[in-house]
Structures are given as structure tokens and as C-alpha cells.
Amino acid sequence: MLFDLRGKGRRRTVKVVYGGLALLLGLGLVAFGIGGATSGGLVDAFTGSGDGSNTSIYSDQVKTLTKKVAADPKDEAAWAELTKAQVQQASIIGYDQNTQSYNAAGKAELAKGAASWQKYLALDPKKPDDRVASLMVNAYGPGGLNEPVKAAAALKVVIEGRGASAALYSQLSVLAYLAGDKRESKIAEQRALELTPADKRKLVAAQLATQRTQIDSAKAQAAQQQSQGTPGLGG
């Protein structure tokens, strides 16, 4: 977790900062052509009319696939499909596109998807499913489960499956920084710049620097709000 949110009061004071970080990664990355690199899987989850009509479809898929992996725990494809169905279900029942974040019900379903994803990876597939991995980048993001280390790991699966690109490595740089790994962030940035046309490298470097500054600011703001708000909130 980026911040300690134990206690209702702390959750209230930091909630706005989480929303800002979610928008930062979603809208900020799209600003320089990165968001589309991994968010397509999330968009795929919104194939209905928005009235919840697809909820039963994903729910049925989850039930069917849960039985399938129970019958054969080593079925890699079934675990990948179960992960996908659970994350899509989470998007339908608990995702706010305006704040790019999940509510409690959505996060509970995301946690199930994350568990399935880890069981899938534990089977050591020769070529992990990069499409499902792209869903997990979002699921592990600050608007979801807020586990940037795992989000970065999922993005590496995407890169391995789809090939290196400046956009993907730029996003990895941001996620690594969000996770607190400045060294990996700089390595990913260097790789991104190598893959960027020479005349655009300064722009990409400046945009990544801005992202880091905004992340630092958000973390500082959250720490300050926790420090000021916790004593009088009664947990």
C-alpha cells in the first residue's frame, strides 16, 4: 500500500489523493499516448449499455470457470479466463469512469481476480497472457488494489508479450516510481527514450519528470492529511 489507510478517518482524509493518483496514471499517461497501451482490456469490460445488463454474463462466467479450475487446478487457460471474468465483473459492478477508481464492491471482486492471476502465474506459463496482464495493470493501480509493485510486474508481462515500445516503458517508469523503485524507474525511462524518435525525447523526458513530481506531491499531501486529520477523527 502507498499509505496506511487503517481507520475510517484516515480513509476519508486520503481518499481524494487516491482519486488524484488514479487520474494521474489514467489521464496523464494518455496525454502522451501511453494510456491506450494497457487500458484497452479495461475498456473491453464495458461492452454493455451501462445498465448492468452484462453483470449476469460475467457472473455466470465466473461460476463456470471457478468450477473448471476446481476440477483441474493446473488448467492455465481456465485460470487466465477466470481472472479476466473477475476483473470484468469488478468493472461492471464497481468502477467509476469519472474518478477512474473502484468502490468497495469492485475492489472485493478485483481481489478475487488478483488471487486467480497469482495462481495462474504460479503455474509458470511459457507465454503469460498479455491481454489479461493488461487488465491486471489497471486492477493493481491506485484506483483499484493500489499495489504498484504488482502493477509494474503485470506491465512487464505486457511488454514481453507485445514487444518493447516507448509508450509501455514510459508507463513502466511511472509505475516503478509510484512503487518507490526509483532505480527501475530511471532504467525504464532510459529504455523508453531509446525507443523514442530523437526529436521527441526531450518532451517524453519532461513529461515523465512531471509525472514524478506530481506523484511526490500527492504522497506528501496524503502524509500531511493523515498527520493533521488522524488525531481528531477517532479512527
VMD Tcl script that draws the C-alpha trace (Angstrom):
set ca {
  {0.00 0.00 0.00}
  {1.17 3.54 -0.65}
  {-0.41 4.88 2.52}
  {-1.71 3.38 5.75}
  {-5.49 3.61 5.47}
  {-6.45 1.70 8.60}
  {-9.25 3.54 10.33}
  {-12.29 5.21 8.81}
  {-10.96 8.70 9.45}
  {-7.74 8.08 7.57}
  {-9.61 6.62 4.65}
  {-11.68 9.79 4.41}
  {-8.73 12.16 4.53}
  {-6.66 10.30 1.93}
  {-9.50 9.33 -0.42}
  {-9.15 12.45 -2.54}
  {-5.45 11.78 -3.02}
  {-6.11 8.26 -4.28}
  {-8.52 9.74 -6.81}
  {-5.83 12.14 -7.91}
  {-3.29 9.37 -8.36}
  {-5.78 7.29 -10.34}
  {-6.48 10.20 -12.65}
  {-2.74 10.92 -12.84}
  {-1.96 7.47 -14.17}
  {-5.04 7.31 -16.37}
  {-5.28 10.78 -17.86}
  {-1.64 11.76 -17.52}
  {-0.36 8.75 -19.42}
  {-2.98 9.15 -22.13}
  {-1.73 12.71 -22.58}
  {1.43 11.37 -24.20}
  {-0.05 8.34 -25.90}
  {0.51 5.73 -23.22}
  {-2.85 5.02 -21.64}
  {-4.10 3.06 -24.60}
  {-1.23 0.63 -24.28}
  {-2.81 -1.22 -21.38}
  {-6.23 0.25 -20.77}
  {-7.82 -1.45 -23.75}
  {-8.53 -4.51 -21.66}
  {-10.44 -2.41 -19.18}
  {-12.47 -0.79 -21.91}
  {-13.34 -4.27 -23.15}
  {-15.14 -4.80 -19.87}
  {-17.62 -2.05 -20.69}
  {-19.38 -3.68 -23.60}
  {-22.92 -3.28 -22.34}
  {-25.31 -0.36 -22.23}
  {-24.18 0.72 -18.78}
  {-27.35 -0.54 -17.11}
  {-25.66 -3.57 -15.56}
  {-27.11 -5.95 -18.17}
  {-23.77 -7.72 -18.55}
  {-23.33 -8.38 -14.85}
  {-25.07 -11.75 -15.05}
  {-22.94 -12.71 -18.08}
  {-19.69 -12.20 -16.21}
  {-21.15 -13.71 -13.05}
  {-22.06 -16.85 -14.95}
  {-18.59 -16.97 -16.49}
  {-17.01 -16.70 -13.05}
  {-19.16 -19.54 -11.71}
  {-18.41 -21.79 -14.68}
  {-14.68 -21.10 -14.65}
  {-14.44 -21.47 -10.87}
  {-15.81 -24.99 -11.22}
  {-13.41 -25.63 -14.08}
  {-10.26 -24.70 -12.13}
  {-11.53 -26.62 -9.12}
  {-11.75 -29.72 -11.30}
  {-8.35 -29.08 -12.87}
  {-6.17 -26.67 -10.83}
  {-3.41 -26.88 -13.47}
  {-5.56 -25.56 -16.32}
  {-3.62 -22.42 -17.24}
  {-6.14 -21.18 -19.79}
  {-9.02 -21.54 -17.33}
  {-7.18 -19.56 -14.65}
  {-6.44 -16.79 -17.17}
  {-10.08 -16.67 -18.28}
  {-11.29 -16.69 -14.68}
  {-9.02 -13.76 -13.88}
  {-10.37 -11.86 -16.87}
  {-14.00 -12.57 -15.96}
  {-13.50 -11.49 -12.35}
  {-11.82 -8.23 -13.31}
  {-14.50 -7.51 -15.89}
  {-17.16 -8.23 -13.29}
  {-15.43 -5.79 -10.93}
  {-15.50 -3.12 -13.64}
  {-19.23 -3.58 -14.16}
  {-20.29 -3.58 -10.52}
  {-17.87 -1.10 -9.02}
  {-15.91 1.15 -11.39}
  {-16.36 4.93 -11.67}
  {-15.04 6.18 -15.01}
  {-15.05 9.79 -13.78}
  {-12.59 9.15 -10.96}
  {-11.03 6.06 -12.58}
  {-11.39 4.20 -9.29}
  {-13.28 1.24 -7.82}
  {-15.70 1.20 -4.90}
  {-15.59 -1.41 -2.11}
  {-17.61 -3.98 -4.07}
  {-15.41 -3.54 -7.10}
  {-12.21 -3.89 -5.09}
  {-13.52 -7.07 -3.44}
  {-14.03 -8.58 -6.89}
  {-10.64 -7.30 -8.04}
  {-9.06 -9.09 -5.09}
  {-10.58 -12.35 -6.32}
  {-9.20 -11.67 -9.78}
  {-5.77 -10.92 -8.32}
  {-5.80 -14.22 -6.45}
  {-6.67 -16.05 -9.66}
  {-3.92 -14.19 -11.53}
  {-1.32 -15.20 -8.98}
  {-2.43 -18.84 -9.19}
  {-2.15 -18.58 -12.98}
  {1.39 -17.20 -12.74}
  {2.31 -19.90 -10.21}
  {1.74 -22.46 -12.98}
  {4.64 -20.78 -14.81}
  {3.01 -20.50 -18.25}
  {5.53 -20.39 -21.11}
  {3.92 -17.26 -22.51}
  {1.71 -15.48 -19.95}
  {-1.44 -13.93 -21.41}
  {-0.55 -10.28 -22.03}
  {-4.18 -9.33 -22.61}
  {-5.13 -10.47 -19.10}
  {-1.94 -8.86 -17.80}
  {-3.12 -5.53 -19.22}
  {-6.28 -5.86 -17.13}
  {-4.14 -6.52 -14.06}
  {-2.11 -3.35 -14.61}
  {-5.33 -1.43 -14.04}
  {-6.58 -3.74 -11.30}
  {-3.38 -3.22 -9.30}
  {-3.40 0.53 -9.94}
  {-4.05 3.26 -7.33}
  {-7.75 3.40 -8.23}
  {-8.03 -0.33 -7.61}
  {-6.00 -2.56 -5.30}
  {-3.20 0.02 -5.07}
  {-0.32 -2.42 -5.41}
  {2.07 -0.65 -7.80}
  {4.78 -3.30 -7.47}
  {2.39 -5.92 -8.84}
  {1.08 -3.46 -11.41}
  {4.62 -2.99 -12.71}
  {5.14 -6.77 -12.77}
  {1.96 -7.18 -14.81}
  {3.12 -4.47 -17.21}
  {6.36 -6.39 -17.75}
  {4.25 -9.33 -18.88}
  {2.52 -6.99 -21.34}
  {5.87 -5.78 -22.66}
  {7.15 -9.32 -23.02}
  {4.05 -10.35 -24.94}
  {3.61 -7.30 -27.14}
  {7.17 -6.19 -27.61}
  {9.06 -3.16 -26.39}
  {7.70 0.30 -27.07}
  {8.36 3.79 -25.79}
  {4.80 4.02 -24.51}
  {4.96 0.83 -22.46}
  {8.36 1.59 -20.98}
  {7.24 5.12 -20.13}
  {4.30 3.70 -18.24}
  {6.61 1.21 -16.51}
  {8.81 4.11 -15.46}
  {5.83 5.84 -13.83}
  {4.58 2.69 -12.11}
  {8.03 1.84 -10.79}
  {8.34 5.34 -9.37}
  {4.91 5.05 -7.79}
  {6.08 1.79 -6.22}
  {9.11 3.57 -4.75}
  {11.69 1.95 -7.02}
  {13.50 4.98 -8.41}
  {16.31 2.92 -9.92}
  {13.95 0.78 -12.00}
  {12.01 3.91 -12.93}
  {15.13 5.50 -14.41}
  {16.11 2.31 -16.23}
  {12.64 2.10 -17.78}
  {12.81 5.79 -18.71}
  {16.14 5.25 -20.47}
  {14.67 2.36 -22.43}
  {11.67 4.50 -23.34}
  {13.90 7.29 -24.59}
  {15.94 4.85 -26.68}
  {12.72 3.80 -28.38}
  {11.52 7.38 -28.89}
  {12.36 9.38 -32.03}
  {15.25 11.70 -31.29}
  {13.22 14.85 -31.85}
  {10.69 13.83 -29.18}
  {12.98 12.56 -26.44}
  {13.17 15.83 -24.53}
  {9.38 16.04 -24.48}
  {8.96 12.50 -23.15}
  {11.66 13.05 -20.52}
  {9.94 16.27 -19.41}
  {6.56 14.55 -19.21}
  {7.98 11.73 -17.10}
  {9.64 14.26 -14.81}
  {6.28 15.99 -14.40}
  {4.64 12.68 -13.54}
  {7.22 12.01 -10.83}
  {6.78 15.48 -9.39}
  {3.01 15.01 -9.25}
  {3.38 11.62 -7.56}
  {5.73 13.13 -4.97}
  {3.26 15.94 -4.37}
  {0.34 13.52 -3.97}
  {2.27 11.38 -1.49}
  {3.31 14.45 0.51}
  {-0.27 15.70 0.55}
  {-1.55 12.34 1.76}
  {1.06 12.20 4.53}
  {0.16 15.72 5.62}
  {-3.57 14.97 5.66}
  {-3.01 11.82 7.69}
  {-0.84 13.70 10.17}
  {-3.33 16.54 10.58}
  {-6.54 14.55 10.39}
  {-5.89 11.39 12.40}
  {-5.84 12.79 16.00}
  {-9.36 14.24 15.91}
  {-11.07 11.64 13.77}
  {-11.41 8.88 16.28}
  {-10.26 6.12 13.86}
}
mol new
graphics top color blue
foreach p $ca { graphics top sphere $p radius 0.5 }
foreach p [lrange $ca 0 end-1] q [lrange $ca 1 end] { graphics top cylinder $p $q radius 0.2 }
display resetview
